[in-house]
């Protein structure tokens, strides 16, 4: 579904990514691991067209999307839950969810307000509140719901549970497991390795803008000491 080969990207005159390779198959959950500053968020931004790649290739569902503007990438079927959530603060919960909603390919079971409210009952209770009044955990639920309302083939989460209370983290992990069970493909960045190991099919590790390791959960267990040196866990 998603294929990234030899990806290079950066900011201004500074190159951050030198050789990033990763893939996400249909229905897979794949993690992107690495210490802070290793290029994880830049990789996501390059995939989404927010930082146009300077080299390499990004292919999604058989078509090259490198060089497309962000809206073009999103229309191909990638939904992003960005780091820091970035909900629309002056809009209500309901308005956030419908603002970018789309079902371009007429999904058999499309995401609707009712489905999102069933997934996150707290959002139903706060449907008419402005997003700025929500807690951090509720804003993350809203950001996930907003991305799902685009009916994505691939859902990308950058720092899925960063800064959230333990009880909210547990709720997010339960939600992601439910989405995986429904066949949702997910590319996931987070620092909670124990939860990632339970959820993910495969893992990709970045070190200084390069992919240095890829493997399954079983392979991660076998290479645990080596991977731990790269990700600092």
NORZI-V551917 format. One record per pair of residues at least 6 apart in sequence whose C-alpha atoms are under 7 Angstrom apart, sorted by the first residue. I is the first residue (numbers start at 1). GAP is how many residues later the second one is. Records with the same first field share a line. If there is no record, write none. Layout:
I=GAP ; GAP
This chain:
1=23 ; 24 ; 25 ; 59 ; 60
2=21 ; 22 ; 23 ; 57 ; 58 ; 59
3=19 ; 20 ; 21 ; 55 ; 56 ; 57
4=16 ; 17 ; 18 ; 19 ; 53 ; 54 ; 55
5=15 ; 16 ; 17 ; 51 ; 52 ; 53
6=13 ; 14 ; 15 ; 50 ; 51
7=10 ; 11 ; 12 ; 13 ; 14 ; 46 ; 48 ; 49 ; 50
8=9 ; 10 ; 11 ; 12 ; 45 ; 46 ; 47 ; 48
9=6 ; 7 ; 8 ; 37 ; 42 ; 43 ; 44 ; 45
10=6 ; 7
16=23 ; 193
17=22 ; 192 ; 193
18=191 ; 192
19=190 ; 191 ; 192
20=189 ; 190 ; 191
21=190
22=182
24=6
26=159
27=153 ; 156 ; 157 ; 158
28=157 ; 158 ; 173
29=156 ; 157 ; 158 ; 171 ; 172 ; 173
30=156 ; 157 ; 158 ; 170 ; 171 ; 172 ; 173
31=156 ; 157 ; 158 ; 169 ; 171 ; 172 ; 173
32=8 ; 156 ; 157 ; 171 ; 172 ; 173
33=156 ; 171 ; 172 ; 173 ; 198
34=171 ; 172 ; 173 ; 196 ; 197
35=196 ; 197
38=168 ; 169 ; 170 ; 171
39=167 ; 169 ; 170
41=117
45=6
46=6 ; 7
47=11
48=22 ; 25
49=18 ; 19 ; 20 ; 21 ; 24
50=20
52=15
53=13 ; 14
57=9
58=6 ; 7 ; 8
59=6
65=8
77=75 ; 76 ; 77
78=74 ; 75 ; 76 ; 77
79=68 ; 69 ; 71 ; 73 ; 75 ; 76 ; 77
80=67 ; 75 ; 76 ; 77
81=62 ; 63 ; 66 ; 75 ; 76 ; 77
82=75 ; 76
83=75 ; 76
85=54 ; 55 ; 58
87=44 ; 52 ; 56
88=8 ; 43
89=41 ; 42 ; 43
90=40 ; 41 ; 42
91=39 ; 40
92=35 ; 36 ; 37 ; 38 ; 39
93=30 ; 33 ; 34 ; 35 ; 36 ; 37 ; 38
94=33 ; 34
96=50
97=48 ; 49 ; 52
100=50
101=48 ; 49
102=47 ; 48 ; 49
103=7 ; 47 ; 48
110=41
111=37 ; 38 ; 40
112=37
116=29
117=6 ; 7
120=21
131=8
136=28
137=27 ; 31
153=31 ; 32
154=30 ; 31 ; 32
155=30 ; 31 ; 32
156=30 ; 31 ; 32
157=30 ; 31 ; 32
158=30 ; 31 ; 32
159=30 ; 31
160=29 ; 30
161=8 ; 29
177=22
197=20
201=15 ; 16
202=13 ; 14 ; 15
203=11 ; 12 ; 13
204=7 ; 9 ; 10 ; 11
205=6 ; 7 ; 8 ; 9
206=6
207=23
